Structures are given as C-alpha cells and as structure tokens.
Amino acid sequence: MHTRRELLQKAGLGFGALALTSLLADEGRLLADNGGVLSPVTRTGPVNVKSVIFLFMGGGPSQVDTWDPKPELAKLDGQDVPRSIAKDVPRIARSPLRSLFASPYRFRRQGQSGIPVSELFPEIGKRVDDLCVLRSCRHNTPIHAPAEYLSTTGTQVGDRPSLGAWLYYGLGSENQNLPGFLVLMSNQASMRAPSWSNGFLPARYQGTVVKPEGIPHLVLPADTSVTRRQAQLDLLSRLNEHHRERQVENSELEARIKSYELAFRMQTAAPEAFELTRETEETKLLYGMDVAESAEFGTHCLLARRMVERGVRFVQLRNSDWDAHGDLKKNHDATCKRVDRPIAGLLTDLKRRGLLESTLVIWGGEFGRTPTAENPGSPSPGRDHSPSGYSMWLAGGGVKGGQVIGATDPVGYAAVEKPIHPNDFHATILHALGIDQKNLFYRHNNRDEMVTVNGGNVVNEAFG
C-alpha cells in the first residue's frame, strides 16, 4: 500500500498552480510562499525579463569542440601535457593528462564581435553577437546524474527544488491557463525528474513534462459537455475544500486541487498554445522543422517561443545526446544537426518579435569533456567526462552579447580565469530577473533555504 503522499508523488502532478497574482509582478514585487504565508519580496531595479528558456544539453558537450578553441591541442595531438603547462594548472599537475586529442573541427570568427565558433554551429554562429559565452564553468562531479542535479538544483543529491520550480514559486506565471513551468522532452532525453522537481517547495511548483506525443487528455471525452465537466469539477472542488480544512499543511492535496482547476482551463487554452498549423512555413523552416534530424527539437524550440509569448515563466528543453565516449565526431556531428538550426531559429524569432530582451535563453549541459582521447589510438576516439572547465552561454534577458567571459588552460581542461560554479550561475540568472538571491527563500526544517544553497557570486560582467 502507498500513502497519499507517495501516490501523488508517483502521479507526477505536473499541472502546477494557478498563477500567483500578476498585479504585484507588474509592480516589480514577488510573492514568496513561506509555509503558506505570503510575503512580498522586492525586485531590484528596472526589470524587463519575464521568462527563461533553458536549452539543457545533457550528456556533456565538448567545450574544446564547440565554444572553447584550443590551438595548443592541435600542436600537442597524441602527446601528454607538457610540464610547461601542467606546472601552472594544479588540476593537471595532480593528474597528468595523457594522449591529448586535437579537435576535428575548425573554428571561425563570426559576427562583429569576432568570437570563434565551431563549424558544428553554422547557424548559431550567425547569432554569436547575441551570445555571452561562459568558458569557465566548473564543479567537481564527473557523474551524469549528480552533475545534472548540481546544474539544475544547486546540489548533487537531487532533493532540492529545481531552478524552474524556484522561479515559478517566486514569480508565479502570467498565464493562469497554462503551467508556469514546462519541460519539453525529446525522445532521446534522459528522464531525471529532480531536474524539474519542486523539492521541498509546495508540490504545485514542479515542472509539467510534455513528451513528444504532447499533453494527454486535453480534449474532453465525446460524451462530456463543458457544462457537465464544470458541474463535476464544482462538486469535486467542494469535497476537496471540505477535506482540505482538516489537512491544512498538505501541499500535495493543494496541488491536486489546483491541478484539476488548471487542467480544465488548459482544455481551452492549451490546444491553441500547442497548435502549430497557424505558424507560417517560413517560421517552420527557420526552426529546421523541414528536416528529419532537427524536426523534433525544432518543434520544441518553436513551442518554447509560443509558451513565453503566452506568459509561461520557465521552459526547459531537454536533449541528451552529447555523451561521446567513443567516436566523438560521429556523436557531435549528429547531435548538432538536431539542435543547430532550431536554436538559431529560436534566437532569431525571439529577437524579431521583440521577445529576446524579456526572455533569458540558457545553453549548456552538466559538464564538458576531456581534451584527452578516450580509447587513444582508436580510429574514432571519444572524450571522457570533465567538470573542471566547460562552456555555457546566455542570450537575451538583459545580457550583453558578443562577449566571452572566463578561460580554461591552454588545452581546455580546467577553468583558470573567473571560475563559475553552478551556484554562481544560478545567482546570475536570478540577477537577470531582478532577484537578489538572499531575498528568494523558503522556510524548510527551520532554515531559510535559498536557490543558491549557501550563496553564489553573480557574474556581473555578463550584463555589460
């Protein structure tokens, strides 16, 4: 037998809450639901950023093959790291790197900024002046799941709220008829629920997962009218309210009640939001929906634009194809064909619709990959996991594009200039949304828990 709590958790109550009132949001204030007590939290400065799109590249994109070119690797291909480099990089000095592997990709300076972009990204490269590339992300966890939880929740354990849940909790949603936190799941994507979990926040703040087949049960059964369904929900609401009076602190029950209400409204609003037939052919081509490789991720990127256009607070797109232990070139060639046009299309579409400044776009995975070869001597070597120094980027959301922040060592193994931990990254995202990390908290086990756990350093350079 399962308890009610267990059953509700297993049910994946994704349809979240009613939006927190937009009136205070419009006035630049937040609502923090601390154990049921609503208290205002002030946003700092003029805030135009309303939504976040997190393009999560699971598996570990190789930084030295995408955003962090290393000419030294070409010179040292097949060799061990020389002492002249290792002596200045403690991480290498402790564990000497063997069998360096030159990138099979060429980099070309693009845009007015002249930022080098790998040939893997011919389309994203055209938008490089909108990107703020962070080359010095780092942490100490070389295992996929713990590293992903650290990147999305702030710790390796996977028991804390995800970033999307925190922002939905703090800012609510501007659309009462759609979930405030959506997760668009590609067929290849890993299902690691802590990455969109509510953790210790009330259950209504967890992400709503949308798989490739879409959201189920949006259409009323053939023998059920809107009037009849409303009457059913009214009765259910009265029964639930009666029960809730005796279950004051049951957040799962509250989430279930709100999910019924939202699900009913979604039967009207969501079909229109997810309906792409009214999009022009030019738009579909822009997102790469005409090509088999990129059609799925292109659809998700287009849906992400439609969601933020309709006031959804946080959209997480998941692609998990980057784990290139063997045949790095085959892996990264195929994966980039899936995501390059869709992501470039998303940036282009957001910008031309005037949405890029109000939408923060994030690209990156849980870690990077080693500059050394896995299976050296193989005709198709790969790279191993490497959290010591990897790349991510930001665009829109008040971020200053056309710049690179931080650096790794000459072979691209470890962050040596402006290291950025995931907690620093989360503090920076909050800052973009006008939130001081210390002002967004939740009282849990007699402790005021913050998004950034014990605090992070904002990367102020990202904002010019």
N, C-alpha and C positions, 0 to 999 in steps of 0.2 A: 504494500500500500504506500502511496505517496501522500505527503502533506499537501495542503492547498498551495503553500509556497513553492514546493517542488514542481507541482503540476503547472503552475503559472510560469515558472522559470523555463520549464521544458517547452511550453507552448510558444515561446519566443514572442512575447507581446510587443510587436513592433509598431502598432499604430499609435503609440505615444499619446501625448496630451493635447488638450485644447491649447491654442496659442496663449502664452502669457500676454496680458493686455498690451497692445501696441501703442497705447497712449503714452505710457511712461517711456517706451523706447523712442518714440518720436521726440520726446523732450530731452533725450540723452540720458535716461536713467534706466537701470536694470532692476530686475526683481530677483532676489535670492531666496529660495525656498528652504530656510533653515529649520528642518524638523517640523514643517507645517506653518512656520511663522514667516510671513513675507516681510522683507526689509529692503529698502531702496539702496542701491549701490550706484554711485555717480560715475558715468563715463567721463574720461578726461579729454578735454579739447574738442575741436570740431570733428565729428566722426561721420564719415560718409560710407564706411564699409558696412555692408549689411549681411553678406553671405560668404561662405567658404566652400571651395571645391578642392578636395584632397585627392589627387591622382596618385593612388598608392601603388607603387611598382614593386610588388612582393617578389622575394627571391634574391634580391641583391644585384642591381645594375652595376656593371663595372665602371668605376669612375674614370679609369685611365683609357677607356674606350668610348666614353660619352662626353664628359664635360671637363676633364682634367688632363689635357695632353701632356705627355712626358717625353720630350726628345731624348732624354738620357736613357730611356728604356730601349730605344732603337739602337743606341750605341753599345749597350751592355747586353743585348739579347743573348740568352743562353748562359750568361755568366752569373756569378754570385755578386751580391752587393759589395763594392769595394770599401775598404776601410775609410777612405776619404769621405764617403757619405755616411757610413754607419756611425762614425765617431760623434757626429752631431745629432744623431737621432736615437735617443735612448731605446725606443721600442725595437729598432733594428739591431742595436748593439747587444741587447739582451738575447735576441733570437735572430741570428744572421739569416738573411734571405738568400735562398739558393735558386738557381735556374730562373733568372728573370725572363719575362716573356714580353717581347715588343708587341705593341698594339697592331693588329692587322688593318686598322682603319686610319685614314688620313683626316687631318683636321684642317679646316679653312676658316680664316677670319671672316665674319659676316656682320652686316649692319654697319651703322655709323659708329657703333661702339667698338667694332673690330674684335669682338670676343670669339675665340676659336671654338668652332662647333664641329663635332664628328660628322663624317659623311653618313653615319647612321640616321641623322636627323635632317634630311634635306628640306623638309617643310617647317619644322620647328625652328630651324636655323634662320628662316626668313623673319621670324618674330623675336630674334635674340635681343633686340633693343628694348623689349618689354620685360626681359628676364633679369632677375637678380640671382646670380649663380653663387651658391654657398659651397665652396670647395673644401671646407674644413670641418664637416660634421664628423662626430666621433663618439664612441662609447666603448664598453669592454665586453660585449656579449656576442659571441660568434655563432650562436644557435638561432635558427629562424624564429621559432615561436617566442621565446623570451625577448629577442631583439625587436620583434614586431610589437609586442606589448609595451616595451620601453618606448618605442617610437610613437605609439598611439595613446598610451595611458600614463606614461611617466615612470613606470617601474616594470621590472621583468616578470612579476608574479602573475599579472593578469586579473587582479581582483579589484582594480580601481576603475573609476569612470573613464571612458574614452574621451578624447578631445571633443568629438562631436556632441557627446552627451553633456559635457560641461557647458558648451556654448549654447546648446538648446535650453539647458537649465537656467543659465544666466540671462540669456537674451530672449528666450521664447521664440516664436515664429510669427511672421507677418501674415501668414495664411492659415486661418482656422480650419480649412477644409483639406489640408494636406499635412502629412507628418513634418515636423520641424527638422528631422534628421533622417536622411535617406542613404541607404547603402546599395549601390548598383553593382551586382556581382556578375563578372564574366564567367563563362563556362570553365575556364582554366584556373579561376581564382581559388585560393585556399580559404576554407571556412574556419576562421579563427574568431569566434564570437566575442572574446574580450576586446577586440579591436573596435567594436561598436557597442559595447556593453554600457549599461548605466552604473555598474559597480555598486557603491553604497548610496548613490543618488536614488531618489524615488524611481520606481520601475518605468514610469511613463516617459523617461528621457532616453531610453535606449533607442538604437537605430532601427529603422524599418528596412528589412532586407528585400530588395527587388531582384529576383533571379531573371535569367534571360527570357523565361516564359512569361514574365510580368507579375503583377499583383493578382493573386487569385480572388475569386468571389466578389469582383467589383460590380457584376451585373446581377440584378435581382432575379430570383427564380421565376420561371414563366408564370406560375400560378400565384405570385405575390405582387400586390399593388403597392405603390408608395404609401397610400393611406393605411393599408393593413400593416406594413412594416413599421410605420410610425407608431401605430397603436401597440404593437408588440414591444417596441423599444420603450414606450412610455410606461407600460406595465413593468417591464424589466427594471427600468430606472427606479420606480417606486419601491420595488422589492429590494433592489441593491441599496438604496438610500436607507431603508429601514435596517438592513443588516449592517451598513457602514456605521450607523450610530453606536453600535456595540463593538466596532473594530476601528477605532479612531486612528491608530498608527499603522494600519495595514496598507502600505503603499502599493502592493500588488493588486489589492482589491480596488483601490482608487484608479490604478492604471487600467484594470479590466473595464471598469465603468466608462472611463474616458475613451477607451479603445472602441467600445460599442458606439458611442456617440460619434467619434471621428469616422469610423468605418461607414456609418450611414451617410455622413456628409460626403465621404470620398466616392460613394457610388454615383454622386452627381458630378463632383469636381475632378476626380482622378482620371476618368476616361478621356476627358478633354485634355488634361495635362499630359497624358501619355500618348495621345493620338498624334502621329507624325504625318498623316496624309495631307494635312494642310500646309506642311512645310514645302517650300519650293524645291524644284530639282536642283537648282544652283546650290541651295543650302545643303542638301543631302550629298552632293558631290564634294562640297567644301569639307565635310566631315568624313569623306572616304567611304561612304555607305554603298558606293557602286562597285567596290572591290571586295571579294570574299574575305581576304585576310583582315581587313580593317572594318568590315561592316558592323560587327558586334560592338567593338569598342567605340566606333563612330556613333552608333545609335545611343550608347550610354553617354557619350560626351554631349550629344545634342539634347538628350533628356536632362542632363545636368544644367545646361543653359536654360531650358524651359522651367526647371524647378526653381532656380534662383530668380528667374524672371517673375515667378509667381510667389515669391516670398519665403521659400524654404531656406532655413538658416544654414544647414551644413549638409553637403553631399559628398560622400566618399565613393570613389570609383576604384574598383579593385582589379588589378591584373597581376598574375603571379607567375610569369613565365621566365624570369630572369636568372634562374639558378643554374649557371653554366659551369658545372664541374668538368664536363667534357665537351669538346667541340664548341668553344666559346663563339666562334664566328657563325656557325650554323644557328646557334641559340639566339644570339643578339640580332643577327640579320632578320630572322623570322619574327622575333618579338617587336622589333622596331617597325617592321612593316604593319604590324597590328595597331600600333599606337601613334606613329609619327603624324600622319595626316589628320586623324581625329583630334589630337591635342592642338595642333596648329590651327585647325578649323575652329576649335573652341575659343582659342585666344582671339582669332580674327573676328569671329561672330560676336563675342562679348564686347570687343572694342568698338565695332561699327554700330552696335546697338546702345552704346553708352553705358554698358554694364560692367566694364572691366575695372573702373575705379571703385565701384561699390562691391566688387567681388574679389576676394583674395584667392588666387589659384596656387596650389602647392603641388610640386612634383618630387617624388623620391621614394625610396624603399627603406627596409630595416637596417641595411648596411651596404657596404660595397664589396669589392673583390680584390684579391691579392695581385700585385704586379708580377708575381711569380707564376710559373706554369704548374698546374696540377697534371700529373702524368707527363712529366717532361720527356721529350724525345718522341712522343706520340705525334703522328701526322696531323692530329686535330686536338691539341691540348685545350684544357679549360683553366679556370681560376677558382681558387677556394674562397670561402667567406672571409671578409675582412672588415671589422667595425672600427678600425683605428683611424681611418680617414676616408671619407666618401663624400659624394656630391648630392645636393638637392637644389631646387630653385623655387623662387617665389615670383609671382607676376600679379599685376593689378593691386587692388586694395591699398592704395597709397604708397606702394613700394616703388623705389627709384629703380627703373630698369636700366639695362645696358651697363651693368657693373658686375664685377667679380669680388667676392669677399672671402678672405681666408686663403690658405695654401697648404698643400701637403709637401713632403720632402721630395727630392729630385726624382725618385722613382715612383712616387704616388702611394706610399704605404701608410704613412701616419700624418695626422694634422700637426703642423708645426707653427702655423700662424693663425691666430684667432680661433682656437678650437671651439666648436659649437656642440654642446651636449643636447640631447632631446629636450631636457628641461629648459635650456636656453631657447631652443626653437619654439617650444610652446609659449614661453613668456613673450617671444617676439610676435607670435600670432595673436595673442591676447592684446598686445600693444597696438597692433594694426587695427583692432576692433575697438580701441579706446578703453581697454580694460587694464587697470593695474592688477597684476597677479595677486596681490595681497588683499584686494577687495572682493574677489570672487572666491568664496569658500563655502564649505558645508560642514556643519557640526556633526561629527561622527566619532563615537566612542570617546566623548569628552575632549575632542581635539578639533580645532578649526582646520579642516583639510583643504589644501589649495590644489589647483590644477598642476602646479609645478612641484608638488611634493614638498621639498624643503627650499624652494626658490630657484629661479633661473635668471640669467643675465640677458636682457634684451639686446638684440643685435641692432643697435640704433643706426648703424651705417646703412642698413637696408632701406631706410626712409630718407636718405639724402642728407 
